[in-house]
Amino acid sequence: MAPRLCSISVTARRLLGGPGPRAGDVASAAAARFYSKDNEGSWFRSLFVHKVDPRKDAHSTLLSKKETSNLYKIQEAVLPKLHLDEDYPCSLVGNWNTWYGEQDQAVHLWRFSGGYPALMDCMNKLKNNKEYLEFRRERSQMLLSRRNQLLLEFSFWNEPQPRMGPNIYELRTYKLKPGTMIEWGNNWARAIKYRQENQEAVGGFFSQIGELYVVHHLWAYKDLQSREETRNAAWRKRGWDENVYYTVPLVRHMESRIMIPLKISPLQ
């Protein structure tokens, strides 16, 4: 059965002006790092542990969900009404404005049921959707930049489901060293259990089209204080520090953005 395709199109669009953030705003991120002082000096040692056996399988096959074939996309400013139109094989998972990170930006996450064929079917239909084309024309006059990504969903992560609010969301982005995705997945398949007690884990994705070896983790918290307490509690659990110990050396760059859901977002 085909693997579940998750596409996160992270669209970074900055408004040139106007009365305030709109659904066409784009989200980007402020850099953030996490690492425990207890693990200082572990970088060199980590090079000689957790060796990964050679595989002939594609990373996307090994790490992604296989029971369904859903494609996720974070794309800015797509009409919310497409979510309710059964003729379009896409559904809105969530959309947010950036609170901390670059300002005047938004992130929109879409799911395409059926993988790449569903994505192409939707794109072809949008070419003939006059309302959508007019919306894009008006939107283009307000935007400075935009970018998309298509990703797969990690098999061991929760599938994003609508939730009641109010919540804040954190989108943590990790740019990995090429060739380390399997090692990252092996470690996080064990580590995710340390971050599920408060139902903060929303979804985890890795890129297939766009910039490669990019991982996105999406978390939900009641507020910033709850985020701080939840993250600190993880360090008191035996095994969490080991996950950080082994995965930090795999990372080339990290970003964190705190986001507020829009009123139309299923994730509140």
Secondary structure, DSSP 4 states (H G I P E B T S, - for coil): -PPPP---------BSSSSS--TT-----B------GGGTTHHHHHTTSSPPPP--S-HHHHHB--S--EEEEE-TT--GGGGG-TTSSEEEEEEEEEEESSSS-EEEEEEEETHHHHHHHHHHHHTT-HHHHHHHHHHHTTBS-----EEEEBTTSPPP--B-S--EEEEEEEEEPTT-HHHHHHHHHHHGGGG-TTS-EEEEEEEEESSSSEEEEEEEESSHHHHHHHHHHHHTSTTHHHHHHHHGGGEEEEEEEEEEE-TT-SB-
